[in-house]
């Protein structure tokens, strides 16, 4: 996987300030997909790479028994502070997805926004083997990846993204610039965080790599892990307008 990003660690407190897209409509879509595959409220769901727990908590509010796993202690700390319903709370665990195992299988696994961080071929194959290990027979996997063709088209048109967030005691300015490597399907990204708080300015800049996927590669990894692809979607329902480069895949063990 790529070098850890400050966004996932030292600057994890800023994650939810920058990721403001609505979660509920995507959970509507996920819940509908699960229902169509016979997975209803009360089922055990693993949110693999849960980040700050936005999806895990929303799924728990809808009656699923959810465990969120992420290797970032800082993101998990943010998830554990998230407001939850009293009757059905998501649980969280700090662990590396390539190493973690569980004593009981899950009815469903959700893995969103994570697989692009797996750059090496061996790691990309290994995570799909993990999905198969975590699922009970007949269990459902929902994943999303950056589709190479649509991602390359998106960043060819606009390679720079910036956001300004007003804080109670200052301002956070975020900027990213993305270059696409055609041969390797890799995204070479530079992020910059400029924070002005309490009259003090600090700057953090880092470079990291993501690797996009093709539908054929996803299908090959599923097949290699003994998982059967059911259907693929160009995004989470109407939220495809927000994430126009995502491929959402549903599979079964």
VEXDREN-2710 file (C-alpha; in Angstrom, 1 decimal):
% VEXDREN-2710
k/r/px/py/pz
1/UNK/0.0/0.0/0.0
2/UNK/1.1/3.6/-0.4
3/UNK/2.9/5.7/2.2
4/UNK/0.4/6.7/5.0
5/UNK/-1.2/10.1/4.3
6/UNK/-1.4/12.8/7.0
7/UNK/-5.1/13.0/6.0
8/UNK/-5.6/9.6/7.6
9/UNK/-3.4/10.2/10.6
10/UNK/-2.1/13.6/11.9
11/UNK/-4.9/15.4/10.0
12/UNK/-7.6/12.9/10.6
13/UNK/-9.6/15.6/12.5
14/UNK/-10.1/17.4/9.2
15/UNK/-11.4/14.3/7.3
16/UNK/-15.1/15.0/8.0
17/UNK/-14.7/18.7/7.4
18/UNK/-13.5/18.0/3.8
19/UNK/-15.6/14.9/3.1
20/UNK/-19.1/16.5/3.3
21/UNK/-20.9/14.6/0.6
22/UNK/-24.1/13.0/2.0
23/UNK/-23.9/9.4/3.3
24/UNK/-27.6/8.6/3.7
25/UNK/-28.4/8.4/-0.1
26/UNK/-25.6/5.9/-0.6
27/UNK/-26.7/3.9/2.4
28/UNK/-30.2/3.8/0.8
29/UNK/-28.5/2.3/-2.2
30/UNK/-26.4/-0.2/-0.2
31/UNK/-29.4/-1.2/1.9
32/UNK/-31.4/-1.8/-1.3
33/UNK/-28.7/-3.9/-2.8
34/UNK/-28.3/-6.0/0.4
35/UNK/-32.0/-6.5/0.6
36/UNK/-32.1/-7.7/-3.0
37/UNK/-29.5/-10.3/-2.1
38/UNK/-31.4/-11.5/1.0
39/UNK/-29.4/-9.5/3.6
40/UNK/-31.7/-7.6/6.0
41/UNK/-31.4/-5.6/9.2
42/UNK/-29.9/-7.8/12.0
43/UNK/-27.2/-9.1/9.6
44/UNK/-23.6/-8.9/10.5
45/UNK/-21.7/-6.3/8.3
46/UNK/-18.0/-5.6/8.2
47/UNK/-17.1/-2.1/7.0
48/UNK/-13.5/-2.7/5.8
49/UNK/-11.6/0.5/5.8
50/UNK/-14.3/2.4/7.7
51/UNK/-12.4/5.7/8.2
52/UNK/-14.3/8.0/10.5
53/UNK/-17.2/5.6/10.7
54/UNK/-19.8/7.6/8.7
55/UNK/-21.1/4.5/6.8
56/UNK/-20.8/2.1/9.8
57/UNK/-22.8/4.3/12.1
58/UNK/-25.5/4.9/9.5
59/UNK/-25.8/1.2/8.8
60/UNK/-26.1/0.5/12.5
61/UNK/-28.9/3.1/12.9
62/UNK/-30.8/1.0/10.3
63/UNK/-30.5/-2.2/12.4
64/UNK/-27.4/-3.9/11.0
65/UNK/-24.8/-5.3/13.4
66/UNK/-21.7/-3.5/12.2
67/UNK/-18.0/-3.7/12.8
68/UNK/-15.8/-1.0/11.3
69/UNK/-12.1/-1.8/10.8
70/UNK/-9.3/0.6/9.8
71/UNK/-5.6/0.6/10.4
72/UNK/-5.5/4.3/11.3
73/UNK/-5.8/4.8/15.0
74/UNK/-6.6/8.5/14.5
75/UNK/-9.5/7.8/12.1
76/UNK/-10.9/5.1/14.5
77/UNK/-10.7/7.7/17.4
78/UNK/-12.9/10.0/15.3
79/UNK/-15.3/7.1/14.6
80/UNK/-15.6/6.3/18.3
81/UNK/-16.6/9.9/19.0
82/UNK/-19.4/9.8/16.5
83/UNK/-22.9/10.1/17.8
84/UNK/-24.7/6.8/17.7
85/UNK/-28.1/5.4/18.6
86/UNK/-28.3/3.9/22.1
87/UNK/-29.9/0.6/21.0
88/UNK/-27.7/-0.5/18.2
89/UNK/-24.2/0.8/18.1
90/UNK/-21.4/0.1/15.6
91/UNK/-18.2/-1.2/17.0
92/UNK/-14.7/-0.3/15.8
93/UNK/-11.3/-2.0/15.6
94/UNK/-7.8/-0.8/14.7
95/UNK/-6.3/-3.4/12.3
96/UNK/-4.6/-3.8/8.9
97/UNK/-7.0/-5.4/6.4
98/UNK/-4.4/-7.6/5.0
99/UNK/-3.6/-9.2/8.4
100/UNK/-6.8/-9.2/10.4
101/UNK/-9.0/-12.3/10.9
102/UNK/-12.3/-12.8/12.8
103/UNK/-13.7/-15.6/14.8
104/UNK/-17.1/-15.4/13.1
105/UNK/-17.9/-14.7/9.4
106/UNK/-20.0/-11.8/8.2
107/UNK/-23.2/-11.8/6.2
108/UNK/-21.9/-8.8/4.2
109/UNK/-18.7/-6.9/3.7
110/UNK/-18.6/-3.3/2.5
111/UNK/-15.3/-1.9/1.2
112/UNK/-15.5/1.7/-0.2
113/UNK/-12.8/4.1/-1.1
114/UNK/-10.1/1.7/0.0
115/UNK/-9.0/-0.6/-2.8
116/UNK/-7.3/2.2/-4.8
117/UNK/-4.7/2.4/-2.0
118/UNK/-3.6/-1.2/-2.8
119/UNK/-0.9/-0.5/-5.4
120/UNK/1.1/-3.8/-5.6
121/UNK/-0.3/-6.8/-7.5
122/UNK/0.1/-9.2/-4.6
123/UNK/-1.7/-6.9/-2.2
124/UNK/-4.6/-6.4/-4.7
125/UNK/-5.0/-10.2/-5.0
126/UNK/-4.6/-10.7/-1.2
127/UNK/-7.3/-8.3/-0.2
128/UNK/-9.9/-10.3/-2.3
129/UNK/-8.8/-13.5/-0.6
130/UNK/-9.5/-11.7/2.7
131/UNK/-13.0/-10.8/1.6
132/UNK/-13.6/-14.5/0.9
133/UNK/-12.3/-15.5/4.3
134/UNK/-14.5/-12.9/6.1
135/UNK/-17.7/-13.8/4.4
136/UNK/-19.9/-16.8/5.3
137/UNK/-21.1/-19.0/2.4
138/UNK/-23.6/-16.9/0.4
139/UNK/-22.4/-13.7/2.0
140/UNK/-22.4/-10.5/-0.1
141/UNK/-19.5/-8.2/-0.9
142/UNK/-20.1/-4.6/-2.0
143/UNK/-17.0/-2.7/-3.1
144/UNK/-16.1/0.4/-5.0
145/UNK/-13.0/1.3/-7.0
146/UNK/-11.9/4.2/-9.2
147/UNK/-12.6/3.0/-12.8
148/UNK/-9.5/3.7/-14.8
149/UNK/-11.1/5.0/-18.0
150/UNK/-13.5/7.4/-16.2
151/UNK/-10.9/8.5/-13.7
152/UNK/-8.3/9.3/-16.4
153/UNK/-11.0/11.3/-18.3
154/UNK/-12.0/13.2/-15.1
155/UNK/-8.5/14.3/-14.2
156/UNK/-7.6/15.1/-17.8
157/UNK/-10.3/17.8/-17.6
158/UNK/-9.4/19.1/-14.1
159/UNK/-6.3/17.9/-12.3
160/UNK/-6.6/20.3/-9.4
161/UNK/-9.0/20.3/-6.5
162/UNK/-9.2/22.8/-3.7
163/UNK/-11.4/23.5/-0.6
164/UNK/-11.6/26.2/2.0
165/UNK/-13.0/25.3/5.4
166/UNK/-13.8/27.9/8.0
167/UNK/-12.9/26.7/11.5
168/UNK/-14.2/28.2/14.8
169/UNK/-10.7/29.6/15.4
170/UNK/-9.2/29.8/11.9
171/UNK/-9.2/28.6/8.3
172/UNK/-8.1/25.3/6.6
173/UNK/-7.1/25.4/3.0
174/UNK/-6.8/22.1/1.1
175/UNK/-5.4/21.6/-2.3
176/UNK/-4.6/18.5/-4.3
177/UNK/-3.0/18.0/-7.8
178/UNK/-3.3/14.7/-9.6
179/UNK/-1.1/13.4/-12.5
180/UNK/-2.2/10.2/-14.3
181/UNK/0.4/7.6/-15.4
182/UNK/-1.2/6.0/-18.4
183/UNK/1.0/2.8/-18.5
184/UNK/0.6/1.8/-14.8
185/UNK/-2.9/3.2/-14.2
186/UNK/-1.5/5.1/-11.2
187/UNK/-2.5/8.4/-9.8
188/UNK/0.4/10.5/-8.5
189/UNK/-1.1/12.9/-6.0
190/UNK/0.3/15.9/-4.1
191/UNK/-1.8/17.2/-1.2
192/UNK/-1.3/20.4/0.7
193/UNK/-2.9/21.5/3.9
194/UNK/-2.6/25.2/5.0
195/UNK/-3.9/25.7/8.5
196/UNK/-4.3/29.1/10.1
197/UNK/-5.4/28.8/13.7
198/UNK/-5.0/31.1/16.6
199/UNK/-2.7/33.4/14.7
200/UNK/-0.4/30.5/13.8
201/UNK/0.1/29.1/10.3
202/UNK/1.2/25.6/9.6
203/UNK/1.6/23.8/6.3
204/UNK/1.7/20.1/5.5
205/UNK/2.5/18.7/2.1
206/UNK/2.8/15.1/1.0
207/UNK/2.9/12.9/-2.1
208/UNK/1.3/9.5/-2.5
209/UNK/0.1/7.1/-5.1
210/UNK/-3.2/5.4/-5.9
211/UNK/-3.8/2.8/-8.6
212/UNK/-7.1/2.6/-10.5
213/UNK/-8.9/-0.5/-11.5
214/UNK/-10.4/-1.9/-14.7
215/UNK/-13.6/-3.9/-14.6
216/UNK/-11.6/-6.9/-16.0
217/UNK/-9.1/-6.7/-13.1
218/UNK/-11.8/-6.6/-10.5
219/UNK/-13.5/-9.6/-12.1
220/UNK/-10.2/-11.5/-12.2
221/UNK/-9.5/-10.8/-8.5
222/UNK/-13.0/-11.9/-7.6
223/UNK/-12.6/-15.1/-9.6
224/UNK/-9.2/-15.8/-8.0
225/UNK/-10.7/-15.6/-4.5
226/UNK/-13.7/-17.8/-5.4
227/UNK/-16.2/-14.9/-5.4
228/UNK/-18.9/-14.6/-8.0
229/UNK/-19.7/-11.1/-9.4
230/UNK/-23.4/-10.4/-9.4
231/UNK/-23.7/-7.0/-10.9
232/UNK/-21.8/-3.7/-11.3
233/UNK/-23.0/-0.1/-11.2
234/UNK/-21.5/3.2/-12.3
235/UNK/-21.7/4.7/-8.9
236/UNK/-24.0/4.5/-5.8
237/UNK/-27.3/5.2/-7.5
238/UNK/-27.9/8.9/-8.0
239/UNK/-24.7/9.7/-6.1
240/UNK/-22.9/8.8/-9.4
241/UNK/-23.2/12.5/-10.1
242/UNK/-20.9/13.1/-7.1
243/UNK/-18.5/10.3/-7.7
244/UNK/-18.6/10.0/-11.5
245/UNK/-15.5/7.8/-11.7
246/UNK/-16.5/5.0/-9.3
247/UNK/-17.3/1.4/-10.2
248/UNK/-19.5/-0.3/-7.6
249/UNK/-19.4/-4.1/-7.7
250/UNK/-21.6/-6.6/-5.9
251/UNK/-20.4/-10.2/-5.5
252/UNK/-21.2/-13.3/-3.5
253/UNK/-19.2/-16.0/-1.9
END
